[in-house]
Amino acid sequence: MKITVIGTGYVGLVAGAALADMGNNVICIDNNIEKLKQLEQGIIPIYEPGLEELVKSNFAEDRLKFSSDIDNAVKVSEVCFIAVGTPQNEDGSADLQYVLGVAEQIGKAMNGYKVIVDKSTVPVGTAEKVAEIIKKYTSHPFDVVSNPEFLKQGNAVNDFLSPDRVVIGSNSEKATKIMQEIYSPFFRTGNRVIVMDVKSAEMTKYAANSFLATKISFMNEIANLCEKVGADAEMVRVGVSTDSRIGNKYLFPGLGYGGSCFPKDVKALIKTASDYGVDMRIIKSADDVNKKQRNLFIEKIKYKYGSDLSGKTFGVWGLAFKPKTDDIREAPAITIINELLKMGAKVRTYDPKAMNNSKGIFGEKIKYSKSAYEALEGADALLLLTEWNEFRRPDFERIKSLLKAPIIFDGRNQYNPERLKQSGFEYICVGK
């Protein structure tokens, strides 16, 4: 099938490469010429395991192309995926200017029946707005469907190639059949395509992300209470998560959620509800708890050293909002490091993938180290903020020799408290 994917960001590039890998002819569109040149050379602008290989192999096989010519791409394609950004407005709503701008370009380029797919995360009613704009510029028939993505950063390629389900929001039998055909190669051992109306599909993405965010905030509140009453949050997590009704995912206490999805989608759902006069009290609370969780970690540091951190240096492990990504959007590390700087501290950091992106935020305010251990040289304490695999089993004797004092603040509960205590460390974590 001939497919156009408009937008080569995180969602668009993964979708385009994965669709091409199933034998489709895919054109990925972007208005950034330099970015397109880099993609043609196999230079991937984001870090996502497996994505570079997927792009290079399908580009080499001529199934995947990159272009800025949206007019031609729409004309030669049967299906057009809209995968541009929907950044957050000041009031929490999703900014649809890029989605609607693409809709106008598609309308002007129409030369026959097309299926227009909203792949971007968009609020309920967006498909109707896209359709209204396209109708202004063409008399050709088309259908707009909603096909929300459920990609986890760090596992996005595998999530797309082996999805647990695909949601298709469609009010057209013709469009539904085309979308089912596109996704049929991804389900060789069973059909996990869920077809529903467009508005329900648009709501599904926000509902799913908000529920997962709520699970994280719920466990963080339980962990905070555990600290007060003397319980162990890890033991509680195990006791709760083994209940089959609850499950074991998104129940790890720590610094809260970040990234490009959960914070933005939670706020967008709250704003949509407010527009319709609905008070989303549970989801509002999840958002509030998430904001406070980072401050509670800072309070642990202040409790140890006081509010004046002049003369103190902290070695920070992890800048990305989660491992296996270079994404620092809404990362807890940003909040924590900024607060440390305000209190007069010096910060030495290391992250396997996210340091370049962090330079755009911190500039020269912090030091970027070549290795995890270099970040600890002469530091007063280690702060673990992202749970990269390489941080899971470090050389603790080496850590002790590098630090001024053997102190670890662990925002991800990675280490065994008793073992560290026996090794002479002061270990401050979450929920214990």
Disulfide bonds with the S-S distance in Angstrom:
none
